[in-house]
Amino acid sequence: MPSPFRKDQLSPEMARRYGLDRTPWMAMLVSIVVIVAFAGVLGWIGLSMTTGVKTRVLTWDDSAPDHVTIDVEVQRDGAAPLECVIRAQDRTHIDTGYAIAAVPAGSGTVQWSYALRTIAPAFTVEVLGCGPPGELRVTPPQFPPGVVAPSQPYRP
C-alpha cells in the first residue's frame, strides 16, 4: 500500500526511514523488459508477414454475371512458381468467387490473367496474397452458410 504522504512533506530522516527516497529500479527494469519484448514480437510478426512478393491488380472485367476476368502483375525476387489467392465480393462484402491461382514461373515482373467464376455479379476483386505453393497465409473463403464455392477457373 502506498504511503499517504509525499516525499516533500516529510523530513529527510522520515523519508529514508519509510523508504520514500528510493528510486523504483525494479519497476523500471520490468517496464523496460516488457517494452523490449513487445517490440521484438511486433518486429518478428512483421518480418514473418513479408514474402518479398508484391501484387497489383491491373484491370478486371465484370461484364458477365457469372465470372470476372482479372489481370494481375506480380513482382518477385526469384523465379520460382507462386500461388495467389483471388477473391471477388458483392456490395455487401460477401464472397462471390474465391480461387487459388498458379502464377507461371519467371523472374522479375510477371503479368497474367485469370477468369474467376462467381456465383453473383462482383462488386470488387482483389488479390489477397501470393507465396510459395502450400505456404499461403490469407483469409479463407467467406461464403454464406450453405453456399458452395463455384468451381474454378471459369471456362466458357
Number of C-alpha atoms within 10 A of each C-alpha: 3 6 9 6 10 10 16 10 9 13 10 12 10 13 17 13 10 12 12 18 14 9 9 9 9 9 10 11 11 11 12 12 12 12 12 12 12 12 12 12 12 12 12 11 11 10 10 9 10 10 14 11 17 15 19 13 15 12 12 17 13 18 11 13 12 17 26 24 18 21 16 21 16 19 16 20 13 13 13 14 14 21 19 22 21 20 23 27 22 17 10 7 13 15 23 29 29 27 22 19 19 17 22 14 12 15 14 12 15 16 15 13 16 19 19 27 26 27 19 16 20 26 16 16 24 17 19 17 18 26 22 15 15 8 10 17 12 12 10 10 15 16 16 11 6 6 10 10 18 17 13 17 17 15 8 5
